[in-house]
Amino acid sequence: MIFDYETLKMLWWLLIGVLLIGFAITDGMDMGVAMLLRLVGKTDSERRTVINTIGAHWDGNQVWFITAGGALFAAWPMVYAAAFSGFYFAMMLVLFALFFRPLGFDYRSKIDSKRWRNNWDWGLFAGSAIPALVFGVAFGNLFLGVPFNIDNLLRVSYQGSFFGLLNPFALLAGLISVAMLIAHAGMWLQLRTADAVAERSGQYGRYALMVFIVLFAGAGVWVANINGYQIISMPDTQSHADPLAKVVTTAKGAWLNNYSERPWTMTFPILGFVMALSALFFSKINKPALGLVSTSVMLIGIIMTAGVSLFPFIMPSINNPDISLTIWDAVSSHKTLNIMFVAVVIFIPLILAYTTWCYVKMWRRVTVDEIENNTHGSY
């Protein structure tokens, strides 16, 4: 299975997009559930009900996150280096926040103490809300440009600060990330729980959808009025990777160029809006299965909208646009991409297969009565 270099560069852009989508739909849903935990669960039994809807899946879902990180390192090593240098403190914040999730799930019920369990509930909330917000903030900063340089020896240096990442547009992107995951989780909980918990879940999911629609539209208007990046000249896309060999300029609204040049890409932002409205409708008429499908497709539309808007840029440089990292010049060697592509072709179907099998085998509504009567092994 040998592809030419240009095709592989494009395939890896798509594959990393698939991994990010898988992460958002599965582990993002778990994060949304934890963020809703204290809102939809008013008693300890109701909160245990909420936790048990994801208890069998949350750790397996993190495979998408780990695989995406590994793929980033393998396919785009310079992006990996620049990102971990530039977003180091943000990533450490995410890592430390994520520590609360396994601890919260495993230790919450070890002690029959209201204070103990409440503290772990807040830990689960923080361990999910912080990563969701930071991931959105990181994507928002890509549209503004990241303050990094690359010298003649291809050494990356970062000149920004953690608080510099927390600019208004990036925070808006962070809120979009939080809202879309809560909306997705609301549909999941409406489907997987019953009675009052399901009713509250659908209600908060609809609130999150309405917030998402407003914020997503606002972000689109904002993107149309900020400086985007565009390539003026660069080496042939089949040539070896050299991020110093191109000329890039910036222009107001340039992030929308791909939509005018390739009108079919408008499918993705339209998908985001239409599926959000669809989820609102299906949730309202108590069809949560269709609502969950709608929010899943909505997430695909949102992530692809970000990817298509930035394409072919991966990490633009605000210090020197010419050294911005793109899918054409920030990649590994032709041989590495080929070998890794073979590995991905084998392992992504395996991940999809066992994930699907787990969800099918453990698919049922979790009720408060079941939790209180301990009719199944539960958290």
DRENDO-1510 file (C-alpha; in Angstrom, 1 decimal, always signed):
<recs>
REC; n; res; u; v; w
REC; 1; MET; +0.0; +0.0; +0.0 .
REC; 2; ILE; +2.2; +2.8; -1.3 .
REC; 3; PHE; +0.8; +6.3; -1.9 .
REC; 4; ASP; +2.6; +9.3; -3.4 .
REC; 5; TYR; +3.8; +11.9; -0.8 .
REC; 6; GLU; +1.1; +14.5; -1.6 .
REC; 7; THR; -1.7; +11.9; -1.2 .
REC; 8; LEU; -0.3; +10.7; +2.1 .
REC; 9; LYS; -0.1; +14.3; +3.4 .
REC; 10; MET; -3.7; +14.7; +2.6 .
REC; 11; LEU; -4.7; +11.3; +4.0 .
REC; 12; TRP; -3.0; +12.1; +7.4 .
REC; 13; TRP; -4.9; +15.4; +7.6 .
REC; 14; LEU; -8.1; +13.4; +7.2 .
REC; 15; LEU; -7.0; +10.7; +9.6 .
REC; 16; ILE; -6.2; +13.0; +12.4 .
REC; 17; GLY; -9.5; +14.7; +11.8 .
REC; 18; VAL; -11.2; +11.3; +12.2 .
REC; 19; LEU; -9.4; +10.7; +15.5 .
REC; 20; LEU; -10.4; +14.1; +16.8 .
REC; 21; ILE; -14.0; +13.4; +15.8 .
REC; 22; GLY; -13.9; +10.0; +17.5 .
REC; 23; PHE; -12.5; +11.7; +20.6 .
REC; 24; ALA; -15.3; +14.4; +20.6 .
REC; 25; ILE; -18.1; +12.0; +20.1 .
REC; 26; THR; -17.1; +9.4; +22.7 .
REC; 27; ASP; -14.8; +10.9; +25.3 .
REC; 28; GLY; -16.2; +14.4; +24.8 .
REC; 29; MET; -19.6; +12.9; +25.6 .
REC; 30; ASP; -18.2; +11.5; +28.9 .
REC; 31; MET; -16.9; +15.0; +29.7 .
REC; 32; GLY; -20.2; +16.5; +29.0 .
REC; 33; VAL; -21.9; +13.9; +31.3 .
REC; 34; ALA; -19.6; +14.8; +34.2 .
REC; 35; MET; -20.3; +18.5; +33.6 .
REC; 36; LEU; -24.0; +17.8; +33.9 .
REC; 37; LEU; -23.6; +15.5; +36.9 .
REC; 38; ARG; -24.6; +18.0; +39.6 .
REC; 39; LEU; -27.3; +19.7; +37.4 .
REC; 40; VAL; -29.3; +16.6; +36.4 .
REC; 41; GLY; -28.7; +14.5; +39.5 .
REC; 42; LYS; -30.3; +16.0; +42.6 .
REC; 43; THR; -29.7; +13.1; +44.9 .
REC; 44; ASP; -26.8; +10.7; +45.4 .
REC; 45; SER; -28.8; +7.9; +43.7 .
REC; 46; GLU; -29.5; +10.1; +40.7 .
REC; 47; ARG; -25.9; +11.0; +40.4 .
REC; 48; ARG; -24.9; +7.4; +40.5 .
REC; 49; THR; -27.4; +6.7; +37.8 .
REC; 50; VAL; -25.7; +9.4; +35.6 .
REC; 51; ILE; -22.2; +8.1; +36.3 .
REC; 52; ASN; -23.3; +4.5; +35.5 .
REC; 53; THR; -24.4; +5.5; +32.0 .
REC; 54; ILE; -20.7; +6.1; +31.1 .
REC; 55; GLY; -19.1; +3.9; +33.8 .
REC; 56; ALA; -18.5; +1.0; +31.4 .
REC; 57; HIS; -17.1; +3.2; +28.6 .
REC; 58; TRP; -15.3; +6.3; +29.8 .
REC; 59; ASP; -11.8; +4.7; +30.1 .
REC; 60; GLY; -12.0; +2.9; +26.8 .
REC; 61; ASN; -13.2; +6.2; +25.1 .
REC; 62; GLN; -9.9; +7.8; +26.1 .
REC; 63; VAL; -8.1; +5.6; +23.5 .
REC; 64; TRP; -9.2; +8.2; +20.9 .
REC; 65; PHE; -7.4; +10.9; +22.8 .
REC; 66; ILE; -4.2; +8.9; +23.2 .
REC; 67; THR; -4.3; +7.7; +19.6 .
REC; 68; ALA; -4.7; +11.3; +18.4 .
REC; 69; GLY; -1.7; +12.4; +20.4 .
REC; 70; GLY; +0.4; +9.5; +19.0 .
REC; 71; ALA; -0.7; +10.2; +15.5 .
REC; 72; LEU; +0.2; +13.9; +15.9 .
REC; 73; PHE; +3.7; +12.9; +17.0 .
REC; 74; ALA; +4.1; +10.4; +14.1 .
REC; 75; ALA; +2.6; +12.4; +11.3 .
REC; 76; TRP; +3.4; +16.0; +12.2 .
REC; 77; PRO; +6.4; +16.0; +14.5 .
REC; 78; MET; +7.2; +19.7; +14.1 .
REC; 79; VAL; +3.6; +20.5; +15.0 .
REC; 80; TYR; +3.8; +18.3; +18.0 .
REC; 81; ALA; +7.0; +20.0; +19.1 .
REC; 82; ALA; +5.6; +23.5; +18.5 .
REC; 83; ALA; +2.3; +22.7; +20.3 .
REC; 84; PHE; +3.9; +21.2; +23.3 .
REC; 85; SER; +6.3; +24.1; +23.6 .
REC; 86; GLY; +3.7; +26.8; +23.0 .
REC; 87; PHE; +0.8; +25.2; +24.9 .
REC; 88; TYR; +2.9; +23.5; +27.6 .
REC; 89; PHE; +1.2; +25.0; +30.6 .
REC; 90; ALA; -2.2; +24.6; +29.0 .
REC; 91; MET; -1.5; +21.0; +28.4 .
REC; 92; MET; -0.2; +20.5; +31.9 .
REC; 93; LEU; -3.4; +22.0; +33.2 .
REC; 94; VAL; -5.4; +19.6; +31.1 .
REC; 95; LEU; -3.3; +16.7; +32.3 .
REC; 96; PHE; -3.7; +17.5; +36.0 .
REC; 97; ALA; -7.5; +18.1; +35.5 .
REC; 98; LEU; -7.8; +14.7; +33.8 .
REC; 99; PHE; -6.3; +13.1; +36.9 .
REC; 100; PHE; -9.6; +13.8; +38.7 .
REC; 101; ARG; -11.6; +11.6; +36.3 .
REC; 102; PRO; -10.3; +8.1; +37.1 .
REC; 103; LEU; -10.0; +9.0; +40.8 .
REC; 104; GLY; -13.5; +10.4; +40.9 .
REC; 105; PHE; -15.1; +7.4; +39.1 .
REC; 106; ASP; -13.2; +4.8; +41.2 .
REC; 107; TYR; -13.2; +6.4; +44.6 .
REC; 108; ARG; -16.4; +8.3; +44.8 .
REC; 109; SER; -18.4; +5.4; +46.3 .
REC; 110; LYS; -15.6; +4.0; +48.5 .
REC; 111; ILE; -16.8; +6.0; +51.5 .
REC; 112; ASP; -20.5; +6.5; +52.4 .
REC; 113; SER; -20.1; +10.2; +53.2 .
REC; 114; LYS; -22.1; +13.0; +51.6 .
REC; 115; ARG; -19.2; +15.4; +51.8 .
REC; 116; TRP; -16.7; +12.9; +50.3 .
REC; 117; ARG; -19.0; +12.2; +47.4 .
REC; 118; ASN; -19.8; +15.9; +46.8 .
REC; 119; ASN; -16.1; +16.7; +46.7 .
REC; 120; TRP; -15.5; +14.0; +44.0 .
REC; 121; ASP; -18.5; +15.2; +42.1 .
REC; 122; TRP; -16.8; +18.6; +41.9 .
REC; 123; GLY; -13.6; +16.8; +40.9 .
REC; 124; LEU; -15.3; +15.1; +38.0 .
REC; 125; PHE; -16.8; +18.4; +36.9 .
REC; 126; ALA; -13.4; +20.2; +37.0 .
REC; 127; GLY; -11.7; +17.2; +35.4 .
REC; 128; SER; -14.1; +17.5; +32.4 .
REC; 129; ALA; -14.9; +21.2; +32.1 .
REC; 130; ILE; -11.2; +22.3; +32.2 .
REC; 131; PRO; -10.0; +20.1; +29.3 .
REC; 132; ALA; -13.1; +20.9; +27.3 .
REC; 133; LEU; -12.5; +24.6; +27.7 .
REC; 134; VAL; -8.8; +24.4; +27.1 .
REC; 135; PHE; -9.2; +22.3; +23.9 .
REC; 136; GLY; -11.5; +25.0; +22.5 .
REC; 137; VAL; -9.1; +27.8; +23.5 .
REC; 138; ALA; -6.3; +26.0; +21.7 .
REC; 139; PHE; -8.3; +25.8; +18.5 .
REC; 140; GLY; -9.3; +29.4; +18.9 .
REC; 141; ASN; -5.7; +30.5; +19.1 .
REC; 142; LEU; -4.9; +28.7; +15.8 .
REC; 143; PHE; -7.2; +31.1; +14.0 .
REC; 144; LEU; -5.3; +34.1; +15.5 .
REC; 145; GLY; -1.8; +32.7; +15.0 .
REC; 146; VAL; +0.6; +31.3; +17.6 .
REC; 147; PRO; +3.7; +33.3; +18.6 .
REC; 148; PHE; +6.5; +30.9; +17.6 .
REC; 149; ASN; +9.6; +31.1; +15.5 .
REC; 150; ILE; +11.6; +28.5; +13.6 .
REC; 151; ASP; +15.3; +29.2; +13.0 .
REC; 152; ASN; +17.5; +28.0; +10.1 .
REC; 153; LEU; +18.3; +24.8; +12.0 .
REC; 154; LEU; +14.5; +24.1; +12.2 .
REC; 155; ARG; +14.5; +24.7; +16.0 .
REC; 156; VAL; +11.2; +25.9; +17.3 .
REC; 157; SER; +11.0; +28.6; +20.0 .
REC; 158; TYR; +7.8; +30.0; +21.6 .
REC; 159; GLN; +7.5; +33.7; +22.7 .
REC; 160; GLY; +4.0; +33.7; +24.2 .
REC; 161; SER; +2.6; +33.0; +27.6 .
REC; 162; PHE; -0.2; +31.0; +29.1 .
REC; 163; PHE; -2.4; +34.0; +29.8 .
REC; 164; GLY; -1.8; +35.3; +26.3 .
REC; 165; LEU; -3.8; +32.3; +25.1 .
REC; 166; LEU; -6.8; +33.5; +27.0 .
REC; 167; ASN; -7.8; +36.2; +24.6 .
REC; 168; PRO; -11.5; +36.9; +23.8 .
REC; 169; PHE; -11.8; +34.9; +20.6 .
REC; 170; ALA; -10.1; +31.9; +22.0 .
REC; 171; LEU; -12.3; +32.0; +25.1 .
REC; 172; LEU; -15.3; +32.1; +22.8 .
REC; 173; ALA; -14.0; +29.0; +21.0 .
REC; 174; GLY; -13.6; +27.4; +24.5 .
REC; 175; LEU; -17.2; +28.1; +25.4 .
REC; 176; ILE; -18.3; +26.6; +22.0 .
REC; 177; SER; -16.4; +23.5; +22.9 .
REC; 178; VAL; -18.0; +23.3; +26.4 .
REC; 179; ALA; -21.5; +23.9; +25.0 .
REC; 180; MET; -21.3; +21.4; +22.2 .
REC; 181; LEU; -20.1; +18.6; +24.6 .
REC; 182; ILE; -22.8; +19.4; +27.1 .
REC; 183; ALA; -25.5; +19.3; +24.4 .
REC; 184; HIS; -24.2; +15.9; +23.2 .
REC; 185; ALA; -24.1; +14.6; +26.7 .
REC; 186; GLY; -27.7; +15.9; +27.3 .
REC; 187; MET; -29.0; +13.8; +24.4 .
REC; 188; TRP; -27.0; +10.7; +25.7 .
REC; 189; LEU; -28.4; +11.0; +29.2 .
REC; 190; GLN; -32.0; +11.6; +28.0 .
REC; 191; LEU; -31.6; +8.3; +26.1 .
REC; 192; ARG; -29.9; +6.3; +28.7 .
REC; 193; THR; -31.7; +7.4; +31.9 .
REC; 194; ALA; -35.4; +7.6; +32.9 .
REC; 195; ASP; -38.0; +9.8; +34.6 .
REC; 196; ALA; -36.7; +13.0; +36.2 .
REC; 197; VAL; -33.1; +12.5; +35.3 .
REC; 198; ALA; -33.9; +12.0; +31.7 .
REC; 199; GLU; -36.2; +15.0; +31.7 .
REC; 200; ARG; -33.6; +17.3; +33.2 .
REC; 201; SER; -30.9; +16.0; +30.9 .
REC; 202; GLY; -33.0; +16.8; +27.8 .
REC; 203; GLN; -33.8; +20.2; +29.2 .
REC; 204; TYR; -30.1; +21.1; +29.9 .
REC; 205; GLY; -29.1; +19.6; +26.6 .
REC; 206; ARG; -31.5; +21.9; +24.8 .
REC; 207; TYR; -30.2; +24.9; +26.7 .
REC; 208; ALA; -26.7; +24.0; +25.6 .
REC; 209; LEU; -27.8; +23.6; +22.0 .
REC; 210; MET; -29.3; +27.1; +22.0 .
REC; 211; VAL; -26.1; +28.5; +23.5 .
REC; 212; PHE; -24.0; +26.7; +21.0 .
REC; 213; ILE; -26.0; +28.0; +18.0 .
REC; 214; VAL; -25.6; +31.6; +19.1 .
REC; 215; LEU; -21.9; +31.2; +19.9 .
REC; 216; PHE; -21.1; +29.3; +16.7 .
REC; 217; ALA; -22.8; +32.0; +14.6 .
REC; 218; GLY; -20.9; +34.7; +16.5 .
REC; 219; ALA; -17.6; +32.9; +15.9 .
REC; 220; GLY; -18.4; +32.7; +12.2 .
REC; 221; VAL; -18.9; +36.4; +12.0 .
REC; 222; TRP; -15.8; +37.1; +14.1 .
REC; 223; VAL; -13.7; +34.8; +11.8 .
REC; 224; ALA; -14.9; +36.7; +8.8 .
REC; 225; ASN; -13.5; +39.9; +10.3 .
REC; 226; ILE; -10.0; +38.8; +11.5 .
REC; 227; ASN; -6.8; +38.3; +9.5 .
REC; 228; GLY; -6.6; +34.9; +8.0 .
REC; 229; TYR; -3.5; +33.3; +6.4 .
REC; 230; GLN; -3.0; +32.4; +2.7 .
REC; 231; ILE; -0.1; +30.9; +0.8 .
REC; 232; ILE; +1.3; +33.0; -2.0 .
REC; 233; SER; +4.0; +30.6; -3.1 .
REC; 234; MET; +5.5; +27.3; -1.9 .
REC; 235; PRO; +7.5; +24.3; -3.3 .
REC; 236; ASP; +5.8; +21.4; -5.0 .
REC; 237; THR; +3.6; +19.5; -2.6 .
REC; 238; GLN; +5.5; +16.3; -3.5 .
REC; 239; SER; +8.8; +17.7; -2.3 .
REC; 240; HIS; +10.4; +17.1; +1.1 .
REC; 241; ALA; +9.0; +19.0; +4.0 .
REC; 242; ASP; +10.6; +22.5; +4.5 .
REC; 243; PRO; +8.5; +25.0; +6.5 .
REC; 244; LEU; +11.0; +27.8; +5.6 .
REC; 245; ALA; +10.5; +27.6; +1.9 .
REC; 246; LYS; +7.1; +29.3; +1.3 .
REC; 247; VAL; +5.7; +32.8; +1.3 .
REC; 248; VAL; +2.5; +33.5; +3.3 .
REC; 249; THR; +0.5; +36.6; +3.7 .
REC; 250; THR; -2.5; +37.6; +5.9 .
REC; 251; ALA; -5.7; +39.3; +4.9 .
REC; 252; LYS; -9.0; +40.1; +6.5 .
REC; 253; GLY; -11.5; +37.2; +6.0 .
REC; 254; ALA; -8.9; +34.9; +4.4 .
REC; 255; TRP; -10.0; +32.0; +6.6 .
REC; 256; LEU; -13.2; +31.9; +4.5 .
REC; 257; ASN; -11.3; +31.5; +1.2 .
REC; 258; ASN; -11.7; +27.8; +1.1 .
REC; 259; TYR; -15.5; +28.1; +1.1 .
REC; 260; SER; -15.5; +30.4; -1.9 .
REC; 261; GLU; -12.9; +28.3; -3.8 .
REC; 262; ARG; -14.6; +25.0; -2.9 .
REC; 263; PRO; -18.3; +25.6; -2.3 .
REC; 264; TRP; -19.0; +22.0; -1.3 .
REC; 265; THR; -17.1; +22.7; +2.0 .
REC; 266; MET; -20.0; +24.9; +3.1 .
REC; 267; THR; -21.6; +21.5; +3.9 .
REC; 268; PHE; -19.8; +21.4; +7.2 .
REC; 269; PRO; -20.8; +24.6; +8.9 .
REC; 270; ILE; -24.4; +24.1; +7.5 .
REC; 271; LEU; -24.3; +20.6; +9.0 .
REC; 272; GLY; -23.3; +22.0; +12.4 .
REC; 273; PHE; -26.3; +24.4; +12.5 .
REC; 274; VAL; -28.9; +22.1; +10.9 .
REC; 275; MET; -28.0; +19.1; +13.2 .
REC; 276; ALA; -28.1; +21.4; +16.3 .
REC; 277; LEU; -31.6; +22.5; +15.3 .
REC; 278; SER; -32.5; +18.9; +14.5 .
REC; 279; ALA; -31.3; +17.7; +18.0 .
REC; 280; LEU; -33.3; +20.5; +19.6 .
REC; 281; PHE; -36.4; +19.2; +17.8 .
REC; 282; PHE; -35.9; +15.5; +18.5 .
REC; 283; SER; -35.1; +16.2; +22.2 .
REC; 284; LYS; -38.3; +18.3; +22.6 .
REC; 285; ILE; -40.5; +15.5; +21.1 .
REC; 286; ASN; -38.7; +12.9; +23.3 .
REC; 287; LYS; -36.8; +11.2; +20.5 .
REC; 288; PRO; -33.4; +11.1; +22.2 .
REC; 289; ALA; -31.9; +8.4; +19.9 .
REC; 290; LEU; -32.4; +10.7; +16.9 .
REC; 291; GLY; -31.2; +13.6; +19.1 .
REC; 292; LEU; -27.9; +11.7; +19.9 .
REC; 293; VAL; -27.4; +10.9; +16.2 .
REC; 294; SER; -28.0; +14.6; +15.4 .
REC; 295; THR; -25.4; +15.9; +18.0 .
REC; 296; SER; -22.9; +13.3; +16.8 .
REC; 297; VAL; -23.2; +14.6; +13.2 .
REC; 298; MET; -23.2; +18.1; +14.6 .
REC; 299; LEU; -19.8; +17.4; +16.1 .
REC; 300; ILE; -18.5; +16.1; +12.8 .
REC; 301; GLY; -19.6; +19.4; +11.2 .
REC; 302; ILE; -18.0; +21.6; +13.8 .
REC; 303; ILE; -14.6; +19.9; +13.8 .
REC; 304; MET; -14.6; +19.7; +10.0 .
REC; 305; THR; -15.6; +23.4; +9.8 .
REC; 306; ALA; -12.5; +24.3; +11.9 .
REC; 307; GLY; -10.3; +22.0; +9.8 .
REC; 308; VAL; -11.5; +23.3; +6.4 .
REC; 309; SER; -11.3; +26.9; +7.5 .
REC; 310; LEU; -7.6; +26.5; +8.5 .
REC; 311; PHE; -6.7; +24.2; +5.6 .
REC; 312; PRO; -3.9; +23.7; +4.7 .
REC; 313; PHE; -2.5; +25.4; +7.8 .
REC; 314; ILE; -2.1; +23.4; +11.0 .
REC; 315; MET; -0.4; +26.0; +13.2 .
REC; 316; PRO; +0.0; +29.5; +11.8 .
REC; 317; SER; +2.7; +31.7; +13.2 .
REC; 318; ILE; +1.7; +35.3; +14.2 .
REC; 319; ASN; +5.4; +36.2; +14.5 .
REC; 320; ASN; +6.4; +35.2; +11.0 .
REC; 321; PRO; +3.6; +34.0; +8.7 .
REC; 322; ASP; +6.1; +32.5; +6.3 .
REC; 323; ILE; +7.1; +29.8; +8.8 .
REC; 324; SER; +3.5; +28.8; +9.6 .
REC; 325; LEU; +3.2; +25.0; +9.7 .
REC; 326; THR; +1.0; +23.4; +7.0 .
REC; 327; ILE; +0.0; +19.8; +6.1 .
REC; 328; TRP; +2.5; +20.1; +3.2 .
REC; 329; ASP; +5.7; +21.0; +5.1 .
REC; 330; ALA; +5.3; +19.9; +8.7 .
REC; 331; VAL; +5.0; +16.2; +8.1 .
REC; 332; SER; +7.3; +13.2; +8.6 .
REC; 333; SER; +9.1; +11.5; +5.7 .
REC; 334; HIS; +7.3; +9.7; +2.9 .
REC; 335; LYS; +8.3; +6.3; +4.3 .
REC; 336; THR; +7.2; +7.1; +7.8 .
REC; 337; LEU; +3.8; +8.2; +6.6 .
REC; 338; ASN; +3.4; +5.1; +4.6 .
REC; 339; ILE; +4.3; +2.8; +7.5 .
REC; 340; MET; +2.1; +4.6; +9.9 .
REC; 341; PHE; -0.8; +4.6; +7.4 .
REC; 342; VAL; -0.7; +0.8; +7.3 .
REC; 343; ALA; -0.8; +0.7; +11.1 .
REC; 344; VAL; -3.8; +3.1; +11.2 .
REC; 345; VAL; -5.7; +1.1; +8.6 .
REC; 346; ILE; -5.3; -2.0; +10.8 .
REC; 347; PHE; -6.0; -0.4; +14.2 .
REC; 348; ILE; -8.7; +2.2; +13.6 .
REC; 349; PRO; -11.2; -0.5; +12.5 .
REC; 350; LEU; -10.3; -2.6; +15.5 .
REC; 351; ILE; -11.0; +0.4; +17.8 .
REC; 352; LEU; -14.3; +1.0; +16.1 .
REC; 353; ALA; -15.2; -2.6; +16.3 .
REC; 354; TYR; -14.6; -3.2; +20.0 .
REC; 355; THR; -16.0; +0.2; +20.9 .
REC; 356; THR; -19.2; -0.6; +19.0 .
REC; 357; TRP; -19.4; -4.1; +20.5 .
REC; 358; CYS; -19.1; -2.6; +24.1 .
REC; 359; TYR; -21.9; -0.1; +23.5 .
REC; 360; VAL; -24.2; -2.7; +21.9 .
REC; 361; LYS; -23.6; -5.3; +24.7 .
REC; 362; MET; -24.1; -2.8; +27.5 .
REC; 363; TRP; -26.9; -0.8; +26.0 .
REC; 364; ARG; -29.9; -0.2; +28.3 .
REC; 365; ARG; -31.5; +2.5; +30.4 .
REC; 366; VAL; -30.0; +3.0; +33.9 .
REC; 367; THR; -32.7; +3.8; +36.5 .
REC; 368; VAL; -32.6; +5.1; +40.0 .
REC; 369; ASP; -34.5; +2.0; +41.3 .
REC; 370; GLU; -31.8; -0.2; +39.8 .
REC; 371; ILE; -29.1; +1.8; +41.5 .
REC; 372; GLU; -30.9; +1.8; +44.9 .
REC; 373; ASN; -31.6; -1.9; +44.7 .
REC; 374; ASN; -28.1; -2.7; +43.4 .
REC; 375; THR; -29.5; -5.1; +40.9 .
REC; 376; HIS; -26.4; -4.7; +38.7 .
REC; 377; GLY; -22.8; -4.1; +39.6 .
REC; 378; SER; -22.6; -0.3; +39.6 .
REC; 379; TYR; -20.5; +2.7; +40.6 .
</recs>
